[in-house]
């Protein structure tokens, strides 16, 4: 269990996906998705509704295994057929619903389903290692500069931004390398959004790779290092954020603007030629 990983100076991407394809019966959800995520960077995965963003992160997270294509982690091909396999590889996902238990406290949510227990003895069975869990929880929260009430505070009493912070802390508690975040600032106020975006940049600064899904273009240009745009289940553009304008990104998303340097084989409308 580790709260922080050290940035690694390497040209090898942390995650590379190539030619991902996914079908649900006759429906083609993904037909050619390719992009990469560097350690210590934020890749914004963008696209209109139905572009394939959710299916892509579900494929990487092992929820919806791919039919064809390749996923490489630190340059090595990996097979991810179940969320437990993604977790074992250091891939954690923070979904939009956060999957928190409102009636439980902060620490209990951080360890939910993965509680630390002592070894059984002749005098009794397993018991929860509450002191160890609380100590590790405080360490993680301090590392991420997350200020929360008592660790026993029920999650139901937290603000939207604080709940998001708990979900992010849980994602990095388990030797993570890659954190996937689905619309982390949706329905948050200005101050809460700023705090969540600060957390996103802090994760990258501590060496994690981050995939960020959002429809907020201002957020993208605040925190992203790399931008990958999906349209109709395929990657139509992958560029450095510094080389793009918001207008160009919106044009790639909607298919109304041809982008120099877009993925070869795509038309100005964003469809595969």
KAQUI-V408286 format. One record per run of one state. SS is the DSSP state (helix for helix, strand for strand, loop for the rest). FROM is the first residue (numbers start at 0). LEN is the number of residues. If there is no record, write none. Layout:
ss=SS from=FROM len=LEN
ss=SS from=FROM len=LEN
This chain:
ss=loop from=0 len=14
ss=strand from=14 len=10
ss=loop from=24 len=2
ss=strand from=26 len=11
ss=loop from=37 len=4
ss=strand from=41 len=5
ss=loop from=46 len=6
ss=helix from=52 len=8
ss=loop from=60 len=7
ss=strand from=67 len=6
ss=loop from=73 len=2
ss=strand from=75 len=3
ss=loop from=78 len=4
ss=helix from=82 len=6
ss=loop from=88 len=2
ss=strand from=90 len=4
ss=loop from=94 len=10
ss=strand from=104 len=1
ss=helix from=105 len=5
ss=loop from=110 len=6
ss=strand from=116 len=1
ss=loop from=117 len=3
ss=strand from=120 len=1
ss=loop from=121 len=2
ss=strand from=123 len=1
ss=loop from=124 len=3
ss=strand from=127 len=1
ss=loop from=128 len=1
ss=helix from=129 len=14
ss=loop from=143 len=10
ss=strand from=153 len=1
ss=helix from=154 len=3
ss=loop from=157 len=2
ss=helix from=159 len=12
ss=loop from=171 len=6
ss=strand from=177 len=5
ss=loop from=182 len=7
ss=helix from=189 len=16
ss=loop from=205 len=3
ss=strand from=208 len=5
ss=loop from=213 len=3
ss=helix from=216 len=7
ss=loop from=223 len=2
ss=strand from=225 len=6
ss=loop from=231 len=2
ss=strand from=233 len=7
ss=helix from=240 len=3
ss=loop from=243 len=2
ss=helix from=245 len=9
ss=loop from=254 len=11
ss=strand from=265 len=1
ss=loop from=266 len=5
ss=strand from=271 len=1
ss=loop from=272 len=1
